[in-house]
Amino acid sequence: MSSGKSAGMIIFVVGIIILIGYGLYQGFENLSLENIDAVIAIGVVAIILGLIVLFVSIVIEQQQGKKKMKEEIKKEDLEP
């Protein structure tokens, strides 16, 4: 697994663990948009950041794979 995927997965999992742990601790008693605690905000940001890192690393990996495949295929094989 590439470092981008590993970092994205770790950030994503940490964000989920933070939210689950805090949700169990508080029981979602007083959750409202005006009164969002810092732990929830950090957890949501970590999840979103992790997903963005995963998405970007997958797109980059696919682009590199396309480039390698084009190099491996002989030019005459591409002509009709």
N, CA, C and O atoms as a printed pandas DataFrame, in Angstrom:
     atom_number atom_name residue_name chain_id  residue_number  x_coord  y_coord  z_coord
0              1         N          MET        A               1    0.857   -1.174    0.000
1              2        CA          MET        A               1    0.000    0.000    0.000
2              3         C          MET        A               1    0.899    1.232    0.000
3              4         O          MET        A               1    1.876    1.297    0.746
4              5         N          SER        A               2    0.566    2.194   -0.832
5              6        CA          SER        A               2    1.388    3.394   -0.930
6              7         C          SER        A               2    1.233    4.250    0.322
7              8         O          SER        A               2    0.293    4.079    1.098
8              9         N          SER        A               3    2.154    5.157    0.498
9             10        CA          SER        A               3    2.128    6.008    1.695
10            11         C          SER        A               3    0.903    6.913    1.724
11            12         O          SER        A               3    0.382    7.216    2.797
12            13         N          GLY        A               4    0.438    7.348    0.551
13            14        CA          GLY        A               4   -0.754    8.181    0.496
14            15         C          GLY        A               4   -1.990    7.444    0.972
15            16         O          GLY        A               4   -2.801    7.990    1.719
16            17         N          LYS        A               5   -2.129    6.195    0.536
17            18        CA          LYS        A               5   -3.261    5.387    0.976
18            19         C          LYS        A               5   -3.171    5.101    2.465
19            20         O          LYS        A               5   -4.171    5.169    3.180
20            21         N          SER        A               6   -1.964    4.779    2.932
21            22        CA          SER        A               6   -1.791    4.481    4.357
22            23         C          SER        A               6   -2.137    5.689    5.213
23            24         O          SER        A               6   -2.848    5.566    6.210
24            25         N          ALA        A               7   -1.637    6.852    4.826
25            26        CA          ALA        A               7   -1.916    8.073    5.595
26            27         C          ALA        A               7   -3.406    8.388    5.577
27            28         O          ALA        A               7   -3.989    8.716    6.610
28            29         N          GLY        A               8   -4.015    8.290    4.410
29            30        CA          GLY        A               8   -5.445    8.566    4.301
30            31         C          GLY        A               8   -6.273    7.604    5.131
31            32         O          GLY        A               8   -7.227    8.012    5.794
32            33         N          MET        A               9   -5.910    6.321    5.098
33            34        CA          MET        A               9   -6.648    5.321    5.860
34            35         C          MET        A               9   -6.477    5.545    7.361
35            36         O          MET        A               9   -7.437    5.408    8.119
36            37         N          ILE        A              10   -5.288    5.883    7.788
37            38        CA          ILE        A              10   -5.050    6.134    9.215
38            39         C          ILE        A              10   -5.848    7.340    9.688
39            40         O          ILE        A              10   -6.491    7.285   10.737
40            41         N          ILE        A              11   -5.814    8.427    8.925
41            42        CA          ILE        A              11   -6.562    9.627    9.302
42            43         C          ILE        A              11   -8.056    9.327    9.341
43            44         O          ILE        A              11   -8.756    9.750   10.262
44            45         N          PHE        A              12   -8.537    8.603    8.347
45            46        CA          PHE        A              12   -9.958    8.247    8.287
46            47         C          PHE        A              12  -10.368    7.408    9.493
47            48         O          PHE        A              12  -11.387    7.689   10.125
48            49         N          VAL        A              13   -9.589    6.386    9.815
49            50        CA          VAL        A              13   -9.912    5.498   10.938
50            51         C          VAL        A              13   -9.841    6.254   12.265
51            52         O          VAL        A              13  -10.681    6.050   13.141
52            53         N          VAL        A              14   -8.846    7.121   12.416
53            54        CA          VAL        A              14   -8.740    7.912   13.647
54            55         C          VAL        A              14   -9.969    8.809   13.809
55            56         O          VAL        A              14  -10.513    8.933   14.906
56            57         N          GLY        A              15  -10.395    9.423   12.728
57            58        CA          GLY        A              15  -11.590   10.267   12.789
58            59         C          GLY        A              15  -12.821    9.479   13.192
59            60         O          GLY        A              15  -13.629    9.946   13.995
60            61         N          ILE        A              16  -12.964    8.291   12.641
61            62        CA          ILE        A              16  -14.118    7.448   12.992
62            63         C          ILE        A              16  -14.040    7.022   14.454
63            64         O          ILE        A              16  -15.047    7.043   15.162
64            65         N          ILE        A              17  -12.862    6.641   14.903
65            66        CA          ILE        A              17  -12.702    6.220   16.300
66            67         C          ILE        A              17  -13.016    7.373   17.247
67            68         O          ILE        A              17  -13.666    7.180   18.275
68            69         N          ILE        A              18  -12.553    8.575   16.899
69            70        CA          ILE        A              18  -12.845    9.746   17.735
70            71         C          ILE        A              18  -14.345    9.971   17.835
71            72         O          ILE        A              18  -14.877   10.184   18.925
72            73         N          LEU        A              19  -15.021    9.924   16.698
73            74        CA          LEU        A              19  -16.464   10.171   16.716
74            75         C          LEU        A              19  -17.233    9.079   17.456
75            76         O          LEU        A              19  -18.157    9.380   18.212
76            77         N          ILE        A              20  -16.868    7.834   17.252
77            78        CA          ILE        A              20  -17.564    6.743   17.947
78            79         C          ILE        A              20  -17.321    6.824   19.445
79            80         O          ILE        A              20  -18.248    6.683   20.243
80            81         N          GLY        A              21  -16.079    7.051   19.818
81            82        CA          GLY        A              21  -15.755    7.148   21.243
82            83         C          GLY        A              21  -16.459    8.309   21.920
83            84         O          GLY        A              21  -17.004    8.164   23.014
84            85         N          TYR        A              22  -16.445    9.437   21.278
85            86        CA          TYR        A              22  -17.096   10.604   21.864
86            87         C          TYR        A              22  -18.614   10.436   21.873
87            88         O          TYR        A              22  -19.283   10.856   22.817
88            89         N          GLY        A              23  -19.148    9.828   20.833
89            90        CA          GLY        A              23  -20.588    9.576   20.794
90            91         C          GLY        A              23  -21.033    8.657   21.912
91            92         O          GLY        A              23  -22.082    8.870   22.520
92            93         N          LEU        A              24  -20.241    7.642   22.183
93            94        CA          LEU        A              24  -20.565    6.751   23.289
94            95         C          LEU        A              24  -20.426    7.476   24.624
95            96         O          LEU        A              24  -21.218    7.252   25.539
96            97         N          TYR        A              25  -19.439    8.331   24.735
97            98        CA          TYR        A              25  -19.210    9.060   25.979
98            99         C          TYR        A              25  -20.351   10.043   26.267
99           100         O          TYR        A              25  -20.855   10.092   27.388
100          101         N          GLN        A              26  -20.743   10.793   25.302
101          102        CA          GLN        A              26  -21.767   11.813   25.494
102          103         C          GLN        A              26  -23.183   11.292   25.267
103          104         O          GLN        A              26  -24.146   11.847   25.797
104          105         N          GLY        A              27  -23.307   10.238   24.487
105          106        CA          GLY        A              27  -24.623    9.708   24.191
106          107         C          GLY        A              27  -25.437   10.616   23.298
107          108         O          GLY        A              27  -26.657   10.479   23.213
108          109         N          PHE        A              28  -24.775   11.539   22.633
109          110        CA          PHE        A              28  -25.438   12.491   21.750
110          111         C          PHE        A              28  -26.593   13.212   22.450
111          112         O          PHE        A              28  -27.669   13.383   21.876
112          113         N          GLU        A              29  -26.359   13.628   23.680
113          114        CA          GLU        A              29  -27.396   14.306   24.468
114          115         C          GLU        A              29  -27.746   15.691   23.924
115          116         O          GLU        A              29  -28.908   15.992   23.652
116          117         N          ASN        A              30  -26.749   16.501   23.775
117          118        CA          ASN        A              30  -27.012   17.908   23.432
118          119         C          ASN        A              30  -26.375   18.288   22.098
119          120         O          ASN        A              30  -25.674   19.295   22.001
120          121         N          LEU        A              31  -26.618   17.493   21.094
121          122        CA          LEU        A              31  -26.019   17.759   19.792
122          123         C          LEU        A              31  -26.893   18.730   18.995
123          124         O          LEU        A              31  -28.012   18.399   18.604
124          125         N          SER        A              32  -26.369   19.914   18.767
125          126        CA          SER        A              32  -27.061   20.899   17.944
126          127         C          SER        A              32  -26.018   21.656   17.138
127          128         O          SER        A              32  -24.835   21.636   17.479
128          129         N          LEU        A              33  -26.441   22.314   16.084
129          130        CA          LEU        A              33  -25.493   23.007   15.214
130          131         C          LEU        A              33  -24.808   24.172   15.902
131          132         O          LEU        A              33  -23.671   24.503   15.566
132          133         N          GLU        A              34  -25.478   24.801   16.859
133          134        CA          GLU        A              34  -24.862   25.934   17.552
134          135         C          GLU        A              34  -23.865   25.472   18.618
135          136         O          GLU        A              34  -22.989   26.236   19.025
136          137         N          ASN        A              35  -23.996   24.256   19.055
137          138        CA          ASN        A              35  -23.212   23.790   20.196
138          139         C          ASN        A              35  -22.411   22.542   19.842
139          140         O          ASN        A              35  -22.488   21.537   20.549
140          141         N          ILE        A              36  -21.650   22.596   18.766
141          142        CA          ILE        A              36  -20.830   21.450   18.378
142          143         C          ILE        A              36  -19.503   21.540   19.130
143          144         O          ILE        A              36  -18.812   22.558   19.083
144          145         N          ASP        A              37  -19.168   20.460   19.820
145          146        CA          ASP        A              37  -17.927   20.424   20.588
146          147         C          ASP        A              37  -16.719   20.280   19.663
147          148         O          ASP        A              37  -16.841   19.878   18.505
148          149         N          ALA        A              38  -15.572   20.615   20.200
149          150        CA          ALA        A              38  -14.337   20.560   19.425
150          151         C          ALA        A              38  -14.003   19.131   19.013
151          152         O          ALA        A              38  -13.463   18.914   17.928
152          153         N          VAL        A              39  -14.315   18.157   19.860
153          154        CA          VAL        A              39  -13.997   16.767   19.544
154          155         C          VAL        A              39  -14.781   16.309   18.317
155          156         O          VAL        A              39  -14.230   15.620   17.458
156          157         N          ILE        A              40  -16.040   16.675   18.225
157          158        CA          ILE        A              40  -16.841   16.305   17.065
158          159         C          ILE        A              40  -16.299   16.996   15.817
159          160         O          ILE        A              40  -16.182   16.371   14.762
160          161         N          ALA        A              41  -15.974   18.261   15.929
161          162        CA          ALA        A              41  -15.447   18.996   14.781
162          163         C          ALA        A              41  -14.139   18.369   14.296
163          164         O          ALA        A              41  -13.940   18.211   13.092
164          165         N          ILE        A              42  -13.250   18.013   15.223
165          166        CA          ILE        A              42  -11.979   17.388   14.854
166          167         C          ILE        A              42  -12.225   16.035   14.194
167          168         O          ILE        A              42  -11.573   15.698   13.206
168          169         N          GLY        A              43  -13.150   15.270   14.728
169          170        CA          GLY        A              43  -13.465   13.968   14.150
170          171         C          GLY        A              43  -14.007   14.071   12.744
171          172         O          GLY        A              43  -13.598   13.316   11.862
172          173         N          VAL        A              44  -14.923   14.996   12.522
173          174        CA          VAL        A              44  -15.499   15.181   11.188
174          175         C          VAL        A              44  -14.438   15.665   10.211
175          176         O          VAL        A              44  -14.380   15.194    9.075
176          177         N          VAL        A              45  -13.603   16.597   10.640
177          178        CA          VAL        A              45  -12.529   17.090    9.777
178          179         C          VAL        A              45  -11.558   15.964    9.436
179          180         O          VAL        A              45  -11.099   15.865    8.298
180          181         N          ALA        A              46  -11.240   15.110   10.422
181          182        CA          ALA        A              46  -10.330   13.990   10.168
182          183         C          ALA        A              46  -10.929   13.013    9.159
183          184         O          ALA        A              46  -10.215   12.510    8.292
184          185         N          ILE        A              47  -12.212   12.741    9.259
185          186        CA          ILE        A              47  -12.861   11.836    8.305
186          187         C          ILE        A              47  -12.833   12.432    6.905
187          188         O          ILE        A              47  -12.487   11.741    5.946
188          189         N          ILE        A              48  -13.190   13.697    6.777
189          190        CA          ILE        A              48  -13.209   14.339    5.458
190          191         C          ILE        A              48  -11.797   14.408    4.877
191          192         O          ILE        A              48  -11.595   14.118    3.698
192          193         N          LEU        A              49  -10.823   14.790    5.699
193          194        CA          LEU        A              49   -9.439   14.869    5.234
194          195         C          LEU        A              49   -8.932   13.494    4.808
195          196         O          LEU        A              49   -8.251   13.371    3.790
196          197         N          GLY        A              50   -9.260   12.466    5.578
197          198        CA          GLY        A              50   -8.850   11.107    5.228
198          199         C          GLY        A              50   -9.437   10.657    3.906
199          200         O          GLY        A              50   -8.745   10.046    3.092
200          201         N          LEU        A              51  -10.714   10.955    3.683
201          202        CA          LEU        A              51  -11.347   10.589    2.416
202          203         C          LEU        A              51  -10.718   11.329    1.240
203          204         O          LEU        A              51  -10.540   10.754    0.166
204          205         N          ILE        A              52  -10.383   12.600    1.439
205          206        CA          ILE        A              52   -9.752   13.373    0.363
206          207         C          ILE        A              52   -8.378   12.796    0.034
207          208         O          ILE        A              52   -8.032   12.644   -1.137
208          209         N          VAL        A              53   -7.596   12.473    1.065
209          210        CA          VAL        A              53   -6.268   11.899    0.841
210          211         C          VAL        A              53   -6.380   10.560    0.114
211          212         O          VAL        A              53   -5.621   10.296   -0.818
212          213         N          LEU        A              54   -7.325    9.713    0.537
213          214        CA          LEU        A              54   -7.528    8.429   -0.138
214          215         C          LEU        A              54   -7.912    8.623   -1.600
215          216         O          LEU        A              54   -7.365    7.963   -2.484
216          217         N          PHE        A              55   -8.851    9.527   -1.853
217          218        CA          PHE        A              55   -9.307    9.769   -3.218
218          219         C          PHE        A              55   -8.168   10.256   -4.103
219          220         O          PHE        A              55   -7.983    9.759   -5.213
220          221         N          VAL        A              56   -7.408   11.226   -3.613
221          222        CA          VAL        A              56   -6.312   11.787   -4.409
222          223         C          VAL        A              56   -5.239   10.730   -4.671
223          224         O          VAL        A              56   -4.722   10.641   -5.785
224          225         N          SER        A              57   -4.900    9.932   -3.660
225          226        CA          SER        A              57   -3.861    8.915   -3.860
226          227         C          SER        A              57   -4.321    7.842   -4.838
227          228         O          SER        A              57   -3.509    7.329   -5.607
228          229         N          ILE        A              58   -5.604    7.492   -4.825
229          230        CA          ILE        A              58   -6.114    6.502   -5.776
230          231         C          ILE        A              58   -6.085    7.059   -7.191
231          232         O          ILE        A              58   -5.707    6.350   -8.124
232          233         N          VAL        A              59   -6.477    8.317   -7.366
233          234        CA          VAL        A              59   -6.442    8.938   -8.697
234          235         C          VAL        A              59   -5.008    8.992   -9.214
235          236         O          VAL        A              59   -4.764    8.692  -10.383
236          237         N          ILE        A              60   -4.064    9.367   -8.367
237          238        CA          ILE        A              60   -2.661    9.439   -8.785
238          239         C          ILE        A              60   -2.151    8.055   -9.164
239          240         O          ILE        A              60   -1.448    7.905  -10.163
240          241         N          GLU        A              61   -2.499    7.054   -8.381
241          242        CA          GLU        A              61   -2.059    5.693   -8.674
242          243         C          GLU        A              61   -2.639    5.189   -9.997
243          244         O          GLU        A              61   -1.947    4.511  -10.757
244          245         N          GLN        A              62   -3.886    5.512  -10.272
245          246        CA          GLN        A              62   -4.495    5.096  -11.537
246          247         C          GLN        A              62   -3.829    5.782  -12.718
247          248         O          GLN        A              62   -3.631    5.163  -13.764
248          249         N          GLN        A              63   -3.483    7.051  -12.562
249          250        CA          GLN        A              63   -2.813    7.768  -13.645
250          251         C          GLN        A              63   -1.448    7.160  -13.929
251          252         O          GLN        A              63   -1.051    7.037  -15.087
252          253         N          GLN        A              64   -0.722    6.776  -12.870
253          254        CA          GLN        A              64    0.579    6.145  -13.055
254          255         C          GLN        A              64    0.422    4.780  -13.712
255          256         O          GLN        A              64    1.251    4.383  -14.531
256          257         N          GLY        A              65   -0.640    4.062  -13.354
257          258        CA          GLY        A              65   -0.895    2.764  -13.964
258          259         C          GLY        A              65   -1.207    2.880  -15.444
259          260         O          GLY        A              65   -0.760    2.058  -16.243
260          261         N          LYS        A              66   -1.983    3.910  -15.817
261          262        CA          LYS        A              66   -2.288    4.147  -17.229
262          263         C          LYS        A              66   -1.007    4.428  -18.008
263          264         O          LYS        A              66   -0.812    3.918  -19.111
264          265         N          LYS        A              67   -0.147    5.239  -17.421
265          266        CA          LYS        A              67    1.092    5.612  -18.085
266          267         C          LYS        A              67    1.970    4.373  -18.306
267          268         O          LYS        A              67    2.551    4.203  -19.377
268          269         N          LYS        A              68    2.060    3.515  -17.291
269          270        CA          LYS        A              68    2.861    2.298  -17.426
270          271         C          LYS        A              68    2.270    1.377  -18.481
271          272         O          LYS        A              68    3.003    0.773  -19.264
272          273         N          MET        A              69    0.939    1.268  -18.503
273          274        CA          MET        A              69    0.301    0.382  -19.462
274          275         C          MET        A              69    0.541    0.871  -20.882
275          276         O          MET        A              69    0.795    0.066  -21.778
276          277         N          LYS        A              70    0.462    2.178  -21.098
277          278        CA          LYS        A              70    0.705    2.721  -22.435
278          279         C          LYS        A              70    2.146    2.472  -22.867
279          280         O          LYS        A              70    2.407    2.231  -24.045
280          281         N          GLU        A              71    3.081    2.530  -21.920
281          282        CA          GLU        A              71    4.483    2.274  -22.248
282          283         C          GLU        A              71    4.704    0.803  -22.563
283          284         O          GLU        A              71    5.532    0.471  -23.411
284          285         N          GLU        A              72    3.973   -0.088  -21.889
285          286        CA          GLU        A              72    4.158   -1.524  -22.086
286          287         C          GLU        A              72    3.554   -2.002  -23.401
287          288         O          GLU        A              72    4.063   -2.945  -24.006
288          289         N          ILE        A              73    2.477   -1.363  -23.851
289          290        CA          ILE        A              73    1.831   -1.764  -25.093
290          291         C          ILE        A              73    2.636   -1.211  -26.258
291          292         O          ILE        A              73    2.943   -0.019  -26.306
292          293         N          LYS        A              74    2.966   -2.071  -27.175
293          294        CA          LYS        A              74    3.739   -1.630  -28.328
294          295         C          LYS        A              74    2.892   -0.735  -29.224
295          296         O          LYS        A              74    1.675   -0.897  -29.310
296          297         N          LYS        A              75    3.535    0.187  -29.872
297          298        CA          LYS        A              75    2.833    1.137  -30.715
298          299         C          LYS        A              75    2.076    0.446  -31.853
299          300         O          LYS        A              75    0.956    0.834  -32.187
300          301         N          GLU        A              76    2.691   -0.568  -32.438
301          302        CA          GLU        A              76    2.029   -1.248  -33.563
302          303         C          GLU        A              76    0.799   -2.042  -33.108
303          304         O          GLU        A              76   -0.092   -2.311  -33.914
304          305         N          ASP        A              77    0.744   -2.414  -31.848
305          306        CA          ASP        A              77   -0.436   -3.124  -31.323
306          307         C          ASP        A              77   -1.632   -2.195  -31.221
307          308         O          ASP        A              77   -2.773   -2.657  -31.227
308          309         N          LEU        A              78   -1.394   -0.907  -31.127
309          310        CA          LEU        A              78   -2.477    0.057  -30.992
310          311         C          LEU        A              78   -3.106    0.442  -32.338
311          312         O          LEU        A              78   -4.233    0.934  -32.374
312          313         N          GLU        A              79   -2.388    0.222  -33.434
313          314        CA          GLU        A              79   -2.886    0.590  -34.749
314          315         C          GLU        A              79   -3.874   -0.472  -35.255
315          316         O          GLU        A              79   -3.683   -1.662  -35.005
316          317         N          PRO        A              80   -4.929   -0.045  -35.965
317          318        CA          PRO        A              80   -5.917   -1.016  -36.472
318          319         C          PRO        A              80   -5.397   -1.824  -37.642
319          320         O          PRO        A              80   -6.112   -2.675  -38.171
